[in-house]
Amino acid sequence: MAAISEGQSGTGSETAARQRWLAVLARTPRERLEAALSELMPAPRYRPLKPAEAGLVMVRGRAGGTGSRFNLGEMTVTRAAIALEEGPVGIGYVPGRDRRRAELVAVFDALLQLSDRRASLMAALIEPQAAEIEAARANRAAKVAATRVSFFTMVRGE
């Protein structure tokens, strides 16, 4: 798979794969990203294209999950963009104000675009983290399901 950089369009499966790993990276704790970066040999060399900066985005919701959209409120997001010496451009968007975490997400996004690094990073970082995220989601869903109350209406036979 060829490197996907800013301004290039990839195939649908390349785009879906990148969206997936970016979603996982955005939910990965900073400590785990730092540890994964320290284990990489050789260490990646990169330069910032857009230094990490925090800003606000409008979060939108839908009534009942399917109804009309409405503005729920604003959320702080930090973004960064880097370029590896090998060429790929990486982007990182994370909730909150952690600039280093946004930069790390951008570094891993760029590294995952390199075919010689992708398999090892997917196995060592993305897949285990995705499994942890899914396990946490399932755990929350089980706790919510345990408190669910079924309401029904009885109609009188008048």
N, C-alpha and C positions, 0 to 999 in steps of 0.2 A: 504494500500500500504506500503510495507516495505521500510525502509530507504535505500537510494541509497548513497553509499559512494564511494570514490575514489577506483578504482580497481574492483568494482562490476558492473555487467551489469544488467540493469533493463529491463522490457518489453518495447516494442515500445511506448506504451502510457505513461509509466512513464518517459521515456527519452524525449518524445515530451513535456510533461507537464513541466519538468525541464528546457528544452531549452526555453520554452515560458516565464517562470517566470524569468529566468536569463536575457533574452532579455529585459524584462520590467524593472527589477532592474538596469540593466546597463544604462538605459535611465532616471532613477529616480534621481531627484536632491538630493544632500547631505542633505539639510535641511529637506526634507521630510523623508528621511531614519532615520535621527537623531530623529525626532519627533516620528516616528513609534516605534523606539527602546525604547524611554523614556516611552512610553505608555504600554510596555509589562510588565506583572506581572505574575510570577516572572521574574526578569531580567535574560536573558540568561548568563550562565557562559561558557567561551570559552578560548582556548589558541591558539596562532598562530602556525601553522605548517610551513608556509612560510610567513615571514613578508612581508608587502606590499612593492613592488618595481616597479619602472618605467623602461620601456624599449621601444624599437622600434619594430614595425611589418611592414611588407611590405603589402601595400594595392594593391589589384589587381582589374582590371576592365575588361570589355568585350566591344569591339567595337559594338555599337548598342544594347548592352545588351545581344546579342546572339553570337557574333563573337568570334574571337580568344582572349585569355586572354593576358593581358599585364600588366606590373608593372606600377601602377599609381604613387606611391610614398610611403614614410614612414610616419608612424603615431605613436605618443607617446601613450602607453597604460600602465596602472598600474594594477598589479595583486596581489592577496592575497589568502591565504588558511588558514582556521581555523578549529578547531575541537571543537565541543560542549562537555560538560561533559557527556551528554546523548549518545554521540557516533558519530553522523553523521559528515561528513567532508563537509565543504562548500567552494566554490571557488568564486572569484569575479574578473572580468575583466572589467575595465572602460576606456573610452577614456580620455586622459590627464594624469596629474600627481597627482591627488587627492588620496593620500594613504588612508586617513580615509574613503573615499567613497568606495574604493575597499574592505576594511575590512568590512564595513557595508553590502555590497552586499554579501560577503562571509558568514557573520552571518545569513542574511535572507535566503540565499540558504540552509544553514544547518537547520535552523528552519523550513523551508517549507518541509523538508524531514521527519519531525516528524508528524505523522498522527494526534496527538492531538492538534497541533498548526496550521496545514495547512489550515483548513477551515476558521478560524478567520483571518489569515493573507491574504488569498486570497480575502476575502470580504473587509477587511479594507485597504489593501495596493495595492495588485497586480491588481485586477479588476478595481478600480477607476483610477489607474495610467495608465493602458492599455487603458481605455476609453479616458483619456486626450491625450495620445500619438496618438491615432487614430483620435481624433477630430482635433489635430494640423496638422496631415498628410492630412486630408480631406480639411482643410482650405488652406494649401499650394497648394494642387492640384487644388482647385477652383480658386485660384489667378493665377496660371499658365494657367489654361484652359481659363480664361478670356482674356489672351493676345495671345492666339494661333492664328496663321495666316495660312489659308489654301492656299497653292500654287497649281496651276494646269497649265498644259501646253496645249496650244491650237495648234492644227495642222492646218496649212493652207491647203486649198484644191487645191494644185497645181498639 
